[in-house]
Amino acid sequence: MADPRGFLDVPKHEARYRPVDQRVHDWGDVYAHPADPRLELTDVSDQARRCMDCGIPFCHSGTAGCPLGNLIPEWNDLVRRSRWDAASARLHATNNFPEFTGMVCPAPCEAACVLSISEPTTGGSVTIKRIEKTIAHQSWDDGFIQPEPPEAHTGKSVAVVGSGPAGLAAAQQLTRAGHDVTVYERDDRLGGLLRYGIPEYKLQKSDIDRRIGQMEAEGTRFVVNCGVGTDISVSDLRAKHDAVVLAIGAMTARDNPVPGRDLNGVHLAMEHLVPANRECEGDGPSPITAAGKHVVIIGGGDTGADCLGTAHRQGAASVVQLDYNPELPLDRDDSRSPWPTWPLVMRTSSAHAEGGERKYQVAVQRFTGDTDGNVTTMVLAEVTVIRDADGRRSVTPVGEEFEIPCELALFAIGFEGVERGPLLDGLGLAPNRRGALSCGSDWQTDTPGVFVCGDAHRGASLVVWAIAEGRSTARAVDQFLMGASDLPSPVKPAALPLSVR
């Protein structure tokens, strides 16, 4: 144990947010940055003292904690000793993009931390996410992160379709292994949902650009505004490359065709978030804005919270977020979600702390509008959620209907899988019953030489799982091309987070 009294002597300190009345008026980082950066480094070093270097560190278990297998106790101890250079090397050995996960990951590692067994006794988990974020940003500030071009080239060529976290991780690993890698992105900028799905205040796009610069210096090539199957044919792509990695995400959004769904002002979440991010990139005002409107967000997850924070910054008159599930408790219930499983507790994001109302066990029944076809009102009902023997949910109204004002409605109720189209048709692939693309134990689809990773394989999931799958698929591709591989493979295709079923 690095410091046997660390968690007893050092209180847990989470990263501080900027004051609400400041941050809701801009798109800057929600976290506060001290005038003297040394104070932050000192505090984070103290927080790292709380790590016990457990004999069985569940924090980096692939099923309970981090699927990347981040060697968390090791870099915690290095941070404790202010060895920021060595901590950077240890962190980057398992994670290509720790500044991404340090900003947006919900930190299953902290839920699996041994100090989470009895938080009233221990003071709570180690602030792993905060430490990881600090290592990553300090690594850039101190110049520890440099391009790592391959020492030799294999002469093999790989196409990566999609530039989200899975595609970028696979591309970087394969480039460093010596392959000629080209990333094809249909959007005008790189990053996938990292860029256009996650709001600027949660993840600064300069962080993405900085990593892209590193990858370009290593030899990875990027092609934007290029939809495979439309701007370049599938046959041409396959003729140019020895292997193809599909990292195309799961962008088919789930909808709810209730009466009034076709009224003006009723949108899917991404129809709101993408143009808001484009506005932050300098592409002009968003055509779908919450400014001065009564906004209702349908869905209680992370995408709904992103819509909430975006609506605050656009100047909404009011915001209500709906969830058909019951309100969760503040503390872990060991009978429902015992440690080290992901705890079923009430979560409050930075956006929730900025305002708005949350309603539970309610669901939209219909929308009503004015004579011009604009939505004005949402009709709700109290509901109960019933699960059948197979786990399928049915949402049933149990109370009287009531109305709330609604001038902008946003459906943030999840995603149904990959988008069908000429890419999949040209490869002879079809989604499975989950809407994802199946693969074998080697990450290879039914089409030889074509591999899949990230949300396209797993379904909509976490950035940390996308990076883990990208790294694992890179090893499979390297082995396919060369007959053997030294690249790491942190997860298997069938791996699932530990949960209570």
LINLINGI-V483556 format. One record per backbone hydrogen bond with DSSP energy under -0.5 kcal/mol. NH is the residue of the N-H (numbers start at 1). CO is the residue of the C=O. If there is no record, write none. Layout:
BEGIN
nh-><NH	NH>
co-><CO	CO>
END
This chain:
BEGIN
nh-><3	6	8	9	10	11	18	22	23	24	25	26	30	32	37	39	40	41	42	43	44	45	46	47	48	49	49	50	51	57	58	60	61	65	66	67	69	72	74	75	76	77	78	79	80	81	82	83	84	87	88	89	90	91	92	93	94	95	98	100	101	102	103	103	104	105	110	111	112	113	116	117	119	121	122	123	124	128	131	132	133	134	135	136	137	138	139	140	141	142	143	144	145	146	150	154	155	158	159	160	161	161	162	162	164	168	169	170	171	172	173	174	175	176	177	178	179	180	181	182	183	184	184	185	185	194	195	196	197	198	202	203	207	208	209	210	211	212	213	214	215	216	217	218	219	219	220	221	223	225	226	228	229	230	231	232	237	238	239	240	241	242	243	244	245	246	246	247	247	252	253	254	258	259	261	263	264	266	267	267	269	271	272	272	273	274	276	277	278	279	280	281	282	283	289	292	293	295	295	296	297	298	298	299	299	301	305	306	307	308	309	310	311	312	313	314	315	315	316	317	318	320	321	322	323	334	336	337	341	342	345	346	349	353	354	355	357	359	361	361	362	363	365	366	367	368	370	373	375	376	377	378	379	380	380	381	382	383	384	386	386	388	391	394	396	396	398	399	402	404	406	407	408	409	410	411	412	412	416	417	418	425	426	427	428	428	429	432	435	437	438	440	443	445	448	450	451	451	452	453	456	457	458	459	466	467	468	469	470	471	472	473	474	475	476	477	478	479	480	481	482	483	495	498	501>
co-><51	3	5	5	6	9	30	19	19	20	22	23	201	16	35	36	36	37	38	39	40	41	42	43	44	45	46	47	48	55	56	57	58	61	59	65	66	70	71	71	72	73	74	75	76	77	79	78	82	83	84	85	86	87	88	89	91	91	95	97	97	98	99	100	100	101	107	107	108	110	113	114	116	118	118	119	115	126	127	128	129	130	131	132	133	134	135	136	137	138	140	139	139	144	218	178	178	180	243	182	159	245	160	184	247	164	165	166	167	168	169	170	171	172	173	175	174	156	179	158	221	160	182	183	223	191	192	192	193	193	199	199	204	204	205	206	207	208	209	210	211	212	213	214	215	216	215	181	183	187	185	226	232	227	227	227	233	234	235	236	237	157	157	449	159	244	451	161	245	417	251	414	256	365	258	260	373	263	265	409	411	268	268	269	269	270	272	273	274	275	276	277	279	278	287	315	290	293	318	408	320	296	410	297	322	412	301	302	303	304	305	306	307	308	309	310	311	312	311	293	293	295	357	297	359	332	333	333	338	498	343	329	347	349	351	352	319	321	323	325	323	381	379	379	259	377	374	370	264	368	368	404	366	378	402	363	400	361	396	384	394	392	388	386	384	394	382	382	380	378	376	294	294	265	296	267	298	410	252	252	435	421	422	423	424	425	424	436	432	456	436	444	440	450	446	447	244	449	443	246	453	454	454	455	462	463	464	465	466	467	468	469	470	471	472	473	474	475	476	477	478	479	492	63	499>
END
